[in-house]
């Protein structure tokens, strides 16, 4: 799977949300008063991911563009394994690695969208 270098605002938002989930799944153990506690990871907050997500969700185009640029800078610093986990979470695949018999399109899919209840 090749790592994409082209993100638009929608795909960046989906990838940022997936990255938050991937980073929250990482836990570590902390010892407090002799008890060992499992603590969720705070790396997403340290990387200003909530700020980037809020900028990508903004109604102001300039803020969305700033959020996109910040996310692309952050994306370049992530490990390849983390990038693969995020891409798998948003169901982004590389069409060049597909089998010839695969029925999927030769284009990258749009990020998964949540359907509203009541609409079929």
Backbone torsions as a table, in degrees:
resi	resn	phi	psi	omega
1	UNK	NA	120.7	177.4
2	UNK	-82.3	148.9	-178.0
3	UNK	-84.9	123.9	-177.0
4	UNK	-71.6	145.6	176.9
5	UNK	-110.2	-6.9	-177.8
6	UNK	-110.5	112.4	175.6
7	UNK	-118.1	140.0	167.2
8	UNK	-104.9	-177.7	-174.0
9	UNK	-64.8	-38.3	-179.3
10	UNK	-69.0	-46.4	-179.0
11	UNK	-69.2	-33.5	177.0
12	UNK	-65.6	-39.7	178.1
13	UNK	-64.7	-44.0	178.4
14	UNK	-64.0	-41.4	179.8
15	UNK	-68.3	-37.7	179.4
16	UNK	-66.2	-41.2	178.0
17	UNK	-65.3	-41.0	177.8
18	UNK	-66.4	-37.6	177.9
19	UNK	-63.6	-39.1	176.6
20	UNK	-59.3	-44.2	-180.0
21	UNK	-65.7	-40.5	179.6
22	UNK	-63.5	-42.7	-178.4
23	UNK	-72.8	-29.6	177.5
24	UNK	-71.6	-24.3	179.3
25	UNK	-72.2	-20.1	177.7
26	UNK	-76.7	128.6	-179.7
27	UNK	-126.2	162.1	173.3
28	UNK	-141.6	163.5	-177.9
29	UNK	-101.5	138.5	180.0
30	UNK	-128.5	138.3	-179.4
31	UNK	-102.6	125.5	-179.7
32	UNK	-137.2	119.7	-178.7
33	UNK	52.2	41.6	177.2
34	UNK	83.2	-10.1	178.3
35	UNK	-96.7	142.8	178.0
36	UNK	-101.1	123.7	-179.3
37	UNK	-116.3	144.8	173.6
38	UNK	-94.5	122.9	-174.2
39	UNK	-114.6	133.8	177.1
40	UNK	-66.8	153.3	-178.2
41	UNK	-68.6	147.5	179.6
42	UNK	-117.1	17.7	-177.2
43	UNK	-64.4	-35.2	178.4
44	UNK	-60.0	-41.3	177.8
45	UNK	-68.8	-37.6	179.8
46	UNK	-66.5	-28.8	179.4
47	UNK	-89.0	7.1	-178.3
48	UNK	60.2	32.7	-179.5
49	UNK	-65.6	-39.0	176.3
50	UNK	-60.7	-35.9	177.7
51	UNK	-67.4	-41.6	179.8
52	UNK	-64.4	-42.5	179.4
53	UNK	-63.5	-42.9	179.8
54	UNK	-65.6	-34.6	176.8
55	UNK	-69.2	-37.9	178.2
56	UNK	-68.5	-25.3	178.2
57	UNK	-89.0	-3.7	-176.3
58	UNK	-63.8	154.3	176.5
59	UNK	-85.6	-14.1	-179.1
60	UNK	-88.6	124.0	-175.0
61	UNK	-61.5	-37.0	-179.2
62	UNK	-64.6	-39.7	178.0
63	UNK	-68.7	-39.4	177.7
64	UNK	-62.9	-40.5	178.9
65	UNK	-65.3	-40.0	177.1
66	UNK	-64.0	-40.7	177.0
67	UNK	-64.0	-39.1	177.6
68	UNK	-63.2	-43.7	179.1
69	UNK	-64.9	-41.4	178.6
70	UNK	-64.5	-39.7	179.3
71	UNK	-66.2	-40.3	179.0
72	UNK	-64.4	-36.8	175.7
73	UNK	-65.4	-41.9	179.0
74	UNK	-66.2	-40.5	-178.2
75	UNK	-59.1	-39.0	-178.4
76	UNK	-65.6	-23.4	-177.3
77	UNK	-90.4	-10.9	-177.7
78	UNK	-75.8	152.9	176.8
79	UNK	-70.7	159.0	-179.8
80	UNK	-63.1	-38.1	179.5
81	UNK	-63.7	-41.9	178.4
82	UNK	-66.7	-40.2	177.6
83	UNK	-61.6	-41.3	178.8
84	UNK	-64.3	-40.0	178.8
85	UNK	-62.9	-42.0	-180.0
86	UNK	-66.4	-44.5	-179.8
87	UNK	-64.4	-36.5	176.0
88	UNK	-66.6	-37.2	-179.3
89	UNK	-66.3	-33.2	179.4
90	UNK	-95.6	7.9	177.5
91	UNK	57.8	47.7	178.5
92	UNK	-99.4	122.5	-177.7
93	UNK	-122.3	161.4	178.6
94	UNK	-97.8	114.4	-176.3
95	UNK	-64.0	-23.5	-179.9
96	UNK	-71.7	-18.9	179.9
97	UNK	-97.2	2.6	179.3
98	UNK	-76.5	150.8	174.3
99	UNK	-71.6	150.8	-179.8
100	UNK	-60.3	-29.1	-177.6
101	UNK	-85.4	-1.6	-179.2
102	UNK	-69.2	133.7	-174.9
103	UNK	-85.0	-4.6	-179.8
104	UNK	-69.8	160.0	-178.9
105	UNK	-69.5	164.7	177.5
106	UNK	-87.3	8.6	177.0
107	UNK	-106.0	156.1	175.9
108	UNK	-69.4	141.8	-177.7
109	UNK	-76.0	156.0	172.1
110	UNK	-71.6	154.9	178.8
111	UNK	-61.6	149.6	-178.5
112	UNK	-62.7	131.5	179.5
113	UNK	-110.8	145.8	177.7
114	UNK	-81.8	129.6	177.9
115	UNK	-85.6	144.0	179.0
116	UNK	-78.8	145.0	-179.9
117	UNK	-69.8	144.4	178.5
118	UNK	95.2	-11.6	177.5
119	UNK	-106.4	133.2	-179.6
120	UNK	-113.3	NA	NA
